[in-house]
Amino acid sequence: MEKRVLIADDAMFMRFALKNIIDGDIFKVVDEASDGAEAVDKFRDIKPDLTILDLNMPNVSGLEALKQIMNLDSKAKVIVACCSGEMNLVVEALKSGAADYIVKPVRNAEETIDMMNRVLG
């Protein structure tokens, strides 16, 4: 049975790249969001198995969206995405409930899929 994934990133090319890596026999991207507020709304509506959430997005930041998602479901599985210079945000996200993080741009499909499998147990 496919695991349902929500991707939230304000950069369309990143959503496209992640979708190309993720979509397959194990994972299916069921929806996308382009800002933090939309990510929270879509999480609430579709209740994905896993959410990949960019930390830097307009309107509601990825960090704030993460906190709202964790308030909706304390067992939510969220991987945050960041740029290499944003480790302070990553630490805050991990303290706020993120299961793991990936550094953008995502290049290694195998490592990404392995991480997703680990997070989902």
C-alpha positions in Angstrom: 0.0 0.0 0.0 1.4 3.4 -1.0 2.3 5.9 1.6 0.6 9.3 1.0 3.0 12.3 0.9 2.3 16.1 1.0 5.0 18.3 -0.3 5.1 22.0 0.8 7.6 24.3 -0.8 7.2 27.7 -2.3 9.6 26.8 -5.2 7.7 24.9 -7.9 10.9 23.4 -9.2 11.6 21.9 -5.8 8.1 20.4 -5.6 8.6 19.0 -9.1 12.0 17.5 -8.2 10.8 16.0 -5.0 7.7 14.5 -6.7 10.0 12.9 -9.3 12.1 11.3 -6.6 9.2 10.2 -4.4 6.4 9.0 -6.7 6.6 5.3 -7.2 5.5 2.0 -5.8 6.0 2.9 -2.1 5.2 6.6 -2.0 2.6 8.7 -3.8 2.6 12.5 -3.7 -1.1 13.2 -3.0 -0.9 17.0 -2.8 1.3 20.1 -2.9 1.3 23.4 -1.1 3.2 26.6 -1.9 3.1 28.3 1.5 2.9 27.4 5.2 -0.8 28.3 5.6 -1.8 26.1 2.6 0.4 23.3 4.0 -1.5 23.3 7.3 -4.9 23.4 5.5 -4.0 20.5 3.2 -2.5 18.5 6.0 -5.8 18.9 7.9 -7.8 17.9 4.9 -5.8 14.9 3.6 -4.0 13.7 6.7 -0.9 12.4 4.8 1.3 9.7 6.1 4.3 12.0 5.6 4.8 15.7 5.0 7.9 17.3 3.5 7.9 20.9 4.6 10.3 23.7 3.4 11.3 25.9 6.4 11.3 29.1 4.4 7.9 29.9 2.8 5.8 33.0 2.5 2.7 33.9 4.6 3.2 31.3 7.3 6.8 30.1 7.7 7.6 26.4 7.5 8.6 26.4 11.2 5.2 27.9 12.2 3.4 25.5 9.9 5.2 22.6 11.5 4.1 23.8 15.0 0.5 24.0 13.7 0.7 20.6 12.1 2.0 19.1 15.4 -0.8 20.7 17.3 -3.3 19.1 14.9 -1.6 15.7 15.2 1.2 15.2 17.7 2.2 11.9 15.8 2.5 13.6 12.4 5.6 12.5 10.4 7.3 15.6 9.1 10.6 16.0 7.3 11.7 19.6 7.0 13.7 20.9 4.0 16.3 23.7 4.3 19.3 25.3 2.7 22.7 24.5 4.0 23.1 27.7 6.0 19.9 27.2 8.0 20.9 24.8 10.7 19.6 27.0 13.5 16.1 26.6 11.9 16.6 22.9 11.6 17.5 22.6 15.3 14.3 24.5 16.2 12.3 22.4 13.8 13.6 19.1 15.4 12.7 20.5 18.8 9.3 21.3 17.5 8.5 17.8 16.3 10.1 17.3 12.9 11.3 13.7 12.5 14.3 14.6 10.3 15.6 17.1 7.7 16.9 17.2 4.2 19.2 19.8 2.7 18.1 21.4 -0.6 18.6 21.0 -3.4 17.8 17.3 -3.0 20.1 15.3 -5.3 20.3 11.8 -3.9 17.0 10.0 -4.5 18.1 6.8 -2.7 19.0 8.6 0.5 15.8 10.6 0.4 13.7 7.4 0.0 15.7 5.7 2.8 15.1 8.6 5.1 11.3 8.6 4.3 11.2 4.8 5.1 13.1 5.4 8.4 10.7 8.2 9.4 7.7 6.1 8.7 9.2 3.1 10.5 
